[in-house]
Amino acid sequence: MLDRFPPEILENVLEYLGQEEKVSLTYVSRILYKHSIPSLYRHLLLNDCYYFPCQLDPTIGTRHWSVLYLSYNYNSSKRKELANRKYLTLIRSLESNPEKLCPLIYSLHLEWHINDSLLSRFLKVIIDHAVNLKSVENFIKKYIGITLMKNKSNLESLNLFPPDSYPVEGGASPAYFNGLRGLLKTYSFDHVKNLNVHVNCRTFFKPLKNPLKIESLCLNLRHDTFDTDPLATAIRTNYYDIFDVDTLKELEILSWYSDGDTDWETLHMLYDLWGLRDFGKFNNIENFTILQLLYNEQYLTFFLKSFHNLKRVKLDYLDYIDGTFVKSEQIDLLGRLGCSKSLRYIDLHMTKLEPKLLEIHHFENLSVFEINMSCKCSDCGDTLKNVILKKYFPTKDTFTVNGFSHLHKRDFFLQIFKLFPIFPYYPFVDSHPTIGYNSMPLNHHVEGVNKLLNYEPNDVKYITEQDIIKIYHAMLHSMRKSFDSFLQKFPNLEYLILNGVATKVLQVDEHQRCNMPLFYCNGYKSNQVYELVSDSLFD
């Protein structure tokens, strides 16, 4: 039936399908093959870890991007070997029919750890034949940037690559800055929309009579490119004298500083050192991301008040002694601002509005676990009785924390999020494929937990995959107050990722909304929804 649709209608339909569905269509008929193949090649994400599909909506992420299907393998060498075979298969496909397949590619997302020899071979065929390529993102290696310069007249993305993959001691060399300036002398910014910068813009660029009309800007704050440029401007240029304040829509600020190489005082001063207050003049920013900076309440308030048209905000602060959590007062402020009506996507860690399902209380000579089962539904009651108390805390003594070993055995939150993480990574869960970089399938998580607890498969206390899902659902129920607070403050919110828990907001009926988990959602029943009684029942 689909192959009878007019081409323009079929193209619109394909935009709503995930990668797996598009691949299936290629086997249905020649017409569907003809239309599905361009959609599959248009935006390629070259991943080196397994794709972790979203259970609530498997099409999320792969409607736009196509990924390599890799199976999970805990052995890093075998994982790389499998990824290399996939890369080689893709390269051979492109090399065998470059005039047909390469022009279908419009954008590329490159993972950092792709085999260099294979990537060089891939880029060669791309540069020679991908005449429609507009964007290449997420790379940090110098040779990639230099190779892409050959196609600079077509690209709408530009990456001012760093001196090395990771910040180098002693700062970047003069040769690095001179080489970068040499490359840019022949470069026109007229068609550049997306810019990724690893230098200090305020000393690398001079004030521009016509500021660059960049739509998406990623600033990488690195100590090896800060004040190490021999040709740095004497007076620091303001960002609004470099970038057009009306054009910029997306701003990402990524810090490469860490508490291992930077003192506490400098970490706190990064906002001022890098002149980030300038961005208060960029009032049209819709997507705002902070990664690995220290939490600064004053600056966050300043940004939130400045960006009136915010649609997406992602805050992932550096884990340091000052804490990484956004205060509830900041969320209250955000809810009172005009952008509360425009916000569609929020991803952050915040201070709790309610007790966690599992907490540790510290006394003078003792630390103990405490279970806070705030939800009184039958499912949570069953989880408490038959999973948490029966399998994790079967005796009174197990509530006492006796060192890290005991903590690792009993703290199921620590296991779920840190020790044997079960959730994938995503820049934005609604638009990027979810990739299992550090996560593992549920069966491997269960193996790890049972090994810690010394449980055998025939043991009545053996932890099952369903047990983990029940605990996760109980954790979601315990976050009801927080979920309801966000839904009340942000009437058009579509996605909420709160303290690492990814949810999509669903409209249940005319009056009620609820947060549904994107992962491990099968069997989940929200405790945010009430059964409404119609007045007609009493007529």
C-alpha positions as CSV (number, residue, x, y, z in Angstrom):
1,M,0.0,0.0,0.0
2,L,2.8,2.4,0.9
3,D,4.4,2.1,-2.6
4,R,1.2,3.5,-4.1
5,F,1.6,6.8,-2.3
6,P,2.9,9.8,-4.2
7,P,6.7,10.3,-3.6
8,E,6.2,13.5,-1.6
9,I,3.7,11.7,0.8
10,L,6.0,8.7,1.1
11,E,8.9,11.0,2.0
12,N,6.8,12.5,4.8
13,V,5.9,9.0,6.1
14,L,9.5,7.9,6.2
15,E,10.3,10.9,8.5
16,Y,8.2,9.2,11.2
17,L,9.8,5.7,10.9
18,G,12.8,4.4,12.7
19,Q,15.8,2.7,11.1
20,E,14.5,-0.8,11.6
21,E,11.2,0.0,9.9
22,K,13.0,1.7,7.0
23,V,15.3,-1.3,6.5
24,S,12.2,-3.6,6.5
25,L,10.6,-1.5,3.7
26,T,13.6,-2.0,1.5
27,Y,12.5,-5.7,1.2
28,V,8.9,-4.9,0.3
29,S,9.2,-3.5,-3.2
30,R,11.5,-1.7,-5.6
31,I,9.7,1.5,-5.1
32,L,10.0,1.4,-1.3
33,Y,13.6,0.4,-1.7
34,K,14.3,3.4,-3.9
35,H,12.8,5.8,-1.3
36,S,14.0,4.1,1.9
37,I,17.7,3.9,0.9
38,P,18.2,7.7,0.7
39,S,16.5,8.1,4.0
40,L,18.8,5.5,5.6
41,Y,22.0,7.1,4.3
42,R,21.1,10.8,4.8
43,H,22.3,11.1,8.3
44,L,24.9,8.5,9.5
45,L,26.1,8.1,13.0
46,L,29.3,5.9,13.2
47,N,29.0,4.4,16.6
48,D,31.5,2.1,18.2
49,C,29.2,0.7,20.9
50,Y,25.9,-1.1,20.7
51,Y,22.7,0.7,20.0
52,F,20.3,0.7,22.9
53,P,16.8,1.3,21.6
54,C,14.2,3.2,23.5
55,Q,11.4,0.7,24.6
56,L,8.7,3.3,24.9
57,D,9.2,4.4,21.3
58,P,11.8,2.4,19.3
59,T,11.8,5.0,16.5
60,I,13.2,7.8,18.8
61,G,16.7,8.7,17.7
62,T,16.8,6.7,14.4
63,R,14.1,8.7,12.7
64,H,16.8,11.1,11.9
65,W,20.1,9.2,12.3
66,S,21.1,5.8,11.1
67,V,23.4,3.7,13.3
68,L,25.5,0.6,13.0
69,Y,23.9,-2.3,14.7
70,L,26.4,-3.7,17.1
71,S,25.7,-6.4,19.7
72,Y,26.8,-5.9,23.3
73,N,30.2,-7.3,24.3
74,Y,31.8,-6.6,27.6
75,N,35.3,-7.4,26.1
76,S,36.6,-4.1,24.7
77,S,39.0,-5.7,22.2
78,K,36.2,-7.9,20.7
79,R,33.9,-4.9,20.7
80,K,36.4,-2.9,18.7
81,E,36.9,-5.9,16.3
82,L,33.2,-6.1,15.7
83,A,32.9,-2.3,15.2
84,N,35.8,-2.4,12.7
85,R,34.1,-5.1,10.7
86,K,30.9,-3.0,10.5
87,Y,32.9,0.1,9.4
88,L,34.7,-2.0,6.7
89,T,31.4,-3.3,5.4
90,L,30.0,0.3,5.2
91,I,33.2,1.5,3.5
92,R,33.2,-1.3,0.9
93,S,29.5,-0.5,0.1
94,L,30.4,3.1,-0.5
95,E,33.5,2.3,-2.5
96,S,31.6,-0.2,-4.7
97,N,29.0,2.3,-5.7
98,P,30.3,5.8,-4.8
99,E,28.4,7.8,-7.4
100,K,25.0,6.4,-6.2
101,L,25.5,6.1,-2.4
102,C,27.8,8.9,-1.4
103,P,25.6,11.8,-2.7
104,L,22.9,10.5,-0.4
105,I,24.9,11.5,2.7
106,Y,24.1,14.9,4.1
107,S,25.5,14.7,7.7
108,L,27.9,12.6,9.7
109,H,28.4,12.1,13.5
110,L,31.7,10.5,14.3
111,E,32.6,8.7,17.5
112,W,36.0,9.5,19.0
113,H,37.4,6.0,19.1
114,I,36.9,4.9,15.5
115,N,39.9,3.1,14.0
116,D,42.0,5.8,12.4
117,S,43.0,3.8,9.3
118,L,39.4,2.9,8.6
119,L,38.2,6.4,9.2
120,S,40.8,7.8,6.8
121,R,39.7,5.4,4.2
122,F,36.0,6.3,4.8
123,L,36.8,10.1,4.7
124,K,38.6,9.7,1.4
125,V,35.5,8.3,-0.4
126,I,33.3,10.8,1.3
127,I,35.4,13.8,0.3
128,D,35.7,12.6,-3.3
129,H,32.0,11.7,-3.8
130,A,29.7,13.0,-1.1
131,V,28.8,16.2,-2.9
132,N,25.8,16.9,-0.7
133,L,27.6,16.6,2.6
134,K,26.7,19.6,4.8
135,S,27.7,18.6,8.4
136,V,30.4,16.5,10.2
137,E,30.2,16.7,13.9
138,N,31.7,15.2,17.1
139,F,35.3,14.8,16.2
140,I,38.5,16.1,18.0
141,K,41.4,14.7,15.9
142,K,43.4,17.2,13.8
143,Y,43.7,15.0,10.7
144,I,39.9,14.8,10.4
145,G,39.6,18.6,10.4
146,I,42.4,19.1,7.9
147,T,40.8,16.4,5.6
148,L,37.4,18.1,5.7
149,M,39.0,21.4,4.7
150,K,39.1,19.9,1.2
151,N,35.3,20.1,1.2
152,K,35.0,23.4,3.0
153,S,33.0,25.1,0.3
154,N,30.0,22.8,0.9
155,L,30.2,22.2,4.7
156,E,27.9,24.2,7.0
157,S,29.8,22.9,10.0
158,L,33.3,23.8,11.2
159,N,35.3,22.3,14.0
160,L,38.3,24.4,15.2
161,F,39.9,21.2,16.5
162,P,42.1,21.0,19.7
163,P,45.9,20.5,19.8
164,D,45.3,17.0,21.1
165,S,42.4,14.7,22.0
166,Y,42.8,15.6,25.7
167,P,44.2,18.8,27.2
168,V,48.0,18.7,27.2
169,E,50.3,19.9,30.0
170,G,52.1,23.1,29.4
171,G,49.6,24.5,27.0
172,A,49.2,24.3,23.2
173,S,52.2,25.1,21.1
174,P,52.5,28.2,18.9
175,A,52.6,25.9,15.9
176,Y,49.1,24.8,16.7
177,F,47.6,28.3,16.8
178,N,49.6,29.3,13.7
179,G,48.4,26.2,11.8
180,L,44.8,26.9,12.7
181,R,45.0,30.5,11.6
182,G,46.6,29.4,8.3
183,L,43.7,27.0,7.6
184,L,41.2,29.7,8.3
185,K,42.8,32.3,6.0
186,T,41.2,30.6,3.0
187,Y,38.0,29.8,4.8
188,S,34.7,31.7,4.4
189,F,32.3,31.7,7.3
190,D,29.4,32.9,5.1
191,H,27.8,29.5,4.9
192,V,28.9,28.1,8.3
193,K,25.9,27.5,10.6
194,N,27.4,25.1,13.2
195,L,30.7,26.0,15.0
196,N,32.6,23.8,17.5
197,V,35.5,25.8,19.1
198,H,38.5,24.4,21.1
199,V,40.3,27.8,21.4
200,N,39.6,30.8,23.5
201,C,37.4,32.8,21.1
202,R,38.0,36.1,23.0
203,T,41.7,36.1,22.3
204,F,41.7,34.1,19.0
205,F,39.3,36.4,17.2
206,K,39.3,40.1,16.8
207,P,36.1,42.2,16.9
208,L,34.2,41.7,13.7
209,K,32.4,44.5,11.9
210,N,29.9,41.9,10.7
211,P,29.7,39.2,13.5
212,L,29.5,35.6,12.4
213,K,25.9,34.4,11.8
214,I,26.4,31.1,13.6
215,E,23.2,29.2,14.6
216,S,24.8,26.5,16.8
217,L,27.9,27.1,18.9
218,C,29.8,24.7,21.1
219,L,32.5,26.2,23.3
220,N,35.1,23.8,24.7
221,L,36.8,25.3,27.7
222,R,40.3,23.9,27.9
223,H,43.3,25.0,30.0
224,D,45.8,24.2,27.2
225,T,44.2,26.8,24.9
226,F,43.5,29.5,27.5
227,D,46.1,32.3,27.4
228,T,48.6,30.1,25.5
229,D,48.2,31.8,22.1
230,P,51.3,33.9,21.2
231,L,49.2,36.0,18.9
232,A,46.3,36.5,21.3
233,T,44.6,39.9,21.2
234,A,45.7,42.3,23.9
235,I,42.2,43.1,24.9
236,R,39.7,40.3,25.2
237,T,37.0,40.4,22.5
238,N,33.4,40.1,23.6
239,Y,31.5,37.1,22.3
240,Y,28.8,39.5,21.0
241,D,31.5,41.2,18.8
242,I,32.3,37.8,17.3
243,F,28.9,36.1,16.9
244,D,25.7,37.7,15.8
245,V,23.4,37.9,18.9
246,D,20.2,37.5,16.9
247,T,21.3,34.4,14.9
248,L,22.6,32.1,17.7
249,K,19.9,29.5,18.6
250,E,22.0,26.7,20.3
251,L,24.7,27.2,22.9
252,E,26.7,24.3,24.4
253,I,29.4,25.0,27.0
254,L,31.7,22.1,27.7
255,S,34.4,22.3,30.3
256,W,37.5,20.0,30.0
257,Y,38.8,21.2,33.4
258,S,38.7,18.6,36.2
259,D,39.5,18.6,39.9
260,G,42.4,16.4,39.1
261,D,44.3,19.1,37.1
262,T,42.7,22.3,38.4
263,D,42.4,23.8,41.8
264,W,39.1,24.5,43.4
265,E,39.4,28.3,43.1
266,T,40.0,28.2,39.4
267,L,37.1,25.8,38.8
268,H,34.8,28.4,40.4
269,M,36.3,31.2,38.3
270,L,35.8,29.6,34.9
271,Y,32.6,31.5,34.2
272,D,34.4,34.8,34.6
273,L,37.7,33.6,33.1
274,W,36.0,32.6,29.9
275,G,33.7,35.7,29.9
276,L,30.5,33.7,29.8
277,R,28.4,36.6,31.0
278,D,28.5,37.9,27.5
279,F,25.9,35.4,26.4
280,G,23.3,37.3,28.4
281,K,22.9,39.4,25.3
282,F,22.0,36.4,23.1
283,N,18.3,36.5,23.8
284,N,17.2,34.1,21.0
285,I,18.9,31.0,22.4
286,E,16.5,28.1,22.3
287,N,18.8,25.1,23.2
288,F,21.2,25.6,26.2
289,T,23.6,23.0,27.5
290,I,26.2,23.1,30.3
291,L,28.5,20.1,30.7
292,Q,31.1,19.6,33.4
293,L,31.3,23.1,34.8
294,L,30.9,23.6,38.5
295,Y,27.3,24.4,39.6
296,N,27.0,28.2,40.0
297,E,23.6,29.4,41.2
298,Q,24.2,33.0,40.3
299,Y,25.3,32.3,36.7
300,L,22.5,29.8,36.2
301,T,19.9,32.3,37.3
302,F,21.5,34.9,35.0
303,F,21.3,32.6,32.0
304,L,17.8,31.5,32.7
305,K,16.6,35.1,32.9
306,S,18.4,36.0,29.7
307,F,17.2,33.2,27.4
308,H,13.5,34.1,26.9
309,N,12.9,31.5,24.2
310,L,14.3,28.4,25.8
311,K,12.9,25.2,24.4
312,R,15.6,22.7,25.6
313,V,17.9,22.9,28.6
314,K,20.5,20.3,29.6
315,L,22.6,20.8,32.8
316,D,25.2,18.2,33.7
317,Y,27.6,19.8,36.3
318,L,31.0,18.6,37.4
319,D,30.8,16.1,40.3
320,Y,32.7,18.0,43.0
321,I,32.6,18.6,46.8
322,D,30.2,21.6,46.3
323,G,27.6,19.3,44.8
324,T,26.2,18.9,41.3
325,F,22.5,19.4,41.9
326,V,20.4,22.3,40.7
327,K,18.5,23.7,43.7
328,S,14.7,23.4,43.7
329,E,14.6,27.2,44.0
330,Q,16.1,27.5,40.5
331,I,13.4,25.3,39.1
332,D,10.8,27.5,40.9
333,L,12.4,30.5,39.2
334,L,12.4,28.8,35.8
335,G,8.7,28.0,36.3
336,R,7.9,31.7,36.8
337,L,9.9,32.9,33.7
338,G,8.3,33.4,30.3
339,C,10.3,30.5,28.9
340,S,8.4,28.1,31.1
341,K,5.7,28.1,28.4
342,S,8.2,27.3,25.6
343,L,10.3,24.7,27.4
344,R,9.9,21.2,25.7
345,Y,12.9,19.4,27.1
346,I,14.6,19.5,30.5
347,D,17.6,17.3,31.5
348,L,19.2,18.0,34.9
349,H,20.0,16.7,38.4
350,M,18.3,18.6,41.2
351,T,17.9,18.5,44.9
352,K,15.2,16.1,46.0
353,L,11.6,17.2,46.7
354,E,10.9,13.9,48.4
355,P,12.9,11.2,50.2
356,K,14.7,8.7,47.9
357,L,13.5,5.1,47.9
358,L,16.8,4.1,49.4
359,E,18.9,6.4,51.5
360,I,22.0,6.2,53.8
361,H,21.9,8.0,57.1
362,H,25.2,8.7,58.8
363,F,25.6,8.8,62.6
364,E,28.7,9.3,64.7
365,N,29.9,5.7,64.5
366,L,27.4,4.1,62.2
367,S,25.9,4.4,58.8
368,V,22.6,2.6,58.0
369,F,20.3,2.1,55.0
370,E,16.8,3.5,55.2
371,I,13.9,2.5,52.9
372,N,11.3,5.2,52.1
373,M,8.4,3.6,50.3
374,S,6.2,6.6,49.9
375,C,3.9,5.1,47.3
376,K,1.3,2.8,48.8
377,C,0.1,1.1,45.6
378,S,0.0,-2.7,45.5
379,D,2.9,-3.0,43.1
380,C,5.2,-1.0,45.3
381,G,4.1,-3.0,48.3
382,D,4.9,-6.2,46.5
383,T,8.3,-4.9,45.4
384,L,9.1,-3.9,49.0
385,K,8.1,-7.2,50.5
386,N,9.3,-9.7,47.8
387,V,12.3,-8.0,46.3
388,I,13.9,-5.3,48.5
389,L,13.3,-6.9,52.0
390,K,13.5,-10.5,50.9
391,K,16.5,-10.3,48.6
392,Y,18.5,-7.1,49.4
393,F,17.8,-6.6,53.1
394,P,16.7,-10.0,54.4
395,T,18.0,-9.4,58.0
396,K,18.3,-6.5,60.4
397,D,22.1,-6.6,60.1
398,T,22.1,-6.0,56.3
399,F,20.8,-2.5,57.0
400,T,24.1,-1.5,58.6
401,V,26.8,-0.3,56.1
402,N,30.0,-2.2,56.8
403,G,32.4,-0.7,54.3
404,F,32.4,-0.3,50.5
405,S,31.9,-4.0,49.9
406,H,28.6,-4.0,51.8
407,L,27.6,-0.8,50.1
408,H,28.1,-2.3,46.7
409,K,26.1,-5.4,47.6
410,R,23.0,-3.7,49.0
411,D,22.7,-0.3,47.3
412,F,20.6,-1.1,44.3
413,F,20.7,2.6,43.1
414,L,24.5,2.4,43.0
415,Q,24.3,-0.8,41.1
416,I,21.7,0.5,38.6
417,F,23.5,3.8,37.8
418,K,27.2,3.2,38.6
419,L,28.4,-0.3,39.1
420,F,26.4,-2.1,36.4
421,P,24.6,0.8,34.6
422,I,21.5,-0.2,32.7
423,F,20.8,3.1,30.9
424,P,22.4,4.3,27.6
425,Y,24.0,7.7,26.8
426,Y,22.3,10.4,24.7
427,P,23.0,14.1,24.1
428,F,19.3,14.6,23.6
429,V,17.1,11.5,23.9
430,D,14.4,12.7,21.5
431,S,16.8,13.5,18.6
432,H,19.9,11.2,18.9
433,P,20.3,7.5,19.0
434,T,20.7,6.1,22.5
435,I,24.1,4.3,22.6
436,G,25.3,1.9,25.3
437,Y,28.8,3.3,25.9
438,N,29.1,2.3,29.6
439,S,25.8,0.5,30.0
440,M,24.9,-3.1,29.7
441,P,21.9,-5.2,29.0
442,L,19.7,-6.2,31.9
443,N,20.8,-9.8,32.0
444,H,24.5,-8.8,32.5
445,H,23.4,-6.4,35.2
446,V,21.7,-9.2,37.0
447,E,24.7,-11.4,36.7
448,G,26.9,-8.7,38.3
449,V,24.5,-8.2,41.2
450,N,24.0,-11.8,42.0
451,K,27.8,-12.3,41.9
452,L,28.2,-9.5,44.5
453,L,25.5,-11.1,46.7
454,N,26.9,-14.6,46.2
455,Y,23.4,-15.8,45.0
456,E,23.2,-18.9,42.8
457,P,20.5,-19.4,40.2
458,N,18.6,-22.0,42.3
459,D,18.7,-19.7,45.3
460,V,15.2,-18.4,46.4
461,K,16.8,-14.9,46.8
462,Y,18.4,-14.9,43.3
463,I,17.9,-11.5,41.7
464,T,16.0,-11.6,38.4
465,E,15.6,-9.1,35.5
466,Q,12.0,-8.6,36.6
467,D,13.2,-7.7,40.1
468,I,15.3,-4.9,38.8
469,I,12.5,-3.6,36.7
470,K,10.2,-3.6,39.7
471,I,12.7,-1.7,41.8
472,Y,13.1,0.8,38.9
473,H,9.3,1.3,38.7
474,A,9.1,1.7,42.5
475,M,11.8,4.4,42.2
476,L,9.7,6.2,39.6
477,H,6.7,6.1,41.9
478,S,8.8,7.6,44.6
479,M,9.5,10.6,42.4
480,R,5.9,11.4,41.9
481,K,6.1,14.7,43.7
482,S,9.0,15.9,41.6
483,F,7.3,14.8,38.4
484,D,4.1,16.5,39.3
485,S,5.9,19.7,40.1
486,F,7.6,19.9,36.7
487,L,4.3,19.2,34.9
488,Q,2.6,22.0,36.8
489,K,5.4,24.5,36.1
490,F,6.0,23.6,32.5
491,P,2.7,23.1,30.6
492,N,4.3,22.2,27.3
493,L,7.0,19.9,28.6
494,E,7.5,16.8,26.4
495,Y,10.7,15.2,27.8
496,L,12.0,15.3,31.4
497,I,15.3,13.6,32.3
498,L,15.5,14.0,36.1
499,N,18.5,12.7,38.1
500,G,19.3,10.3,35.3
501,V,15.8,9.0,34.9
502,A,14.5,9.6,31.3
503,T,10.7,10.1,30.9
504,K,8.4,11.3,28.2
505,V,5.3,13.3,29.1
506,L,2.1,11.7,27.9
507,Q,-1.3,13.3,27.8
508,V,-3.6,10.8,29.5
509,D,-6.9,12.7,29.1
510,E,-8.1,16.2,28.8
511,H,-7.0,17.1,32.3
512,Q,-4.1,14.8,33.2
513,R,-0.5,14.2,32.1
514,C,2.1,11.8,33.4
515,N,5.7,10.8,33.1
516,M,6.3,7.5,31.3
517,P,9.8,6.0,31.5
518,L,11.6,5.7,28.1
519,F,13.4,2.6,29.2
520,Y,12.1,-0.6,30.8
521,C,8.6,0.8,30.5
522,N,6.7,-2.5,29.9
523,G,4.2,-3.1,32.7
524,Y,4.7,0.3,34.2
525,K,1.6,1.9,35.7
526,S,1.8,5.5,36.6
527,N,0.8,6.7,40.1
528,Q,0.3,10.3,38.8
529,V,-3.1,9.5,37.2
530,Y,-6.5,9.4,38.9
531,E,-9.6,7.7,37.5
532,L,-12.0,10.5,36.8
533,V,-15.6,10.0,37.6
534,S,-18.1,11.5,35.2
535,D,-21.0,13.6,36.5
536,S,-23.3,11.5,34.3
537,L,-22.9,8.7,36.8
538,F,-25.0,10.6,39.3
539,D,-27.8,11.8,37.0
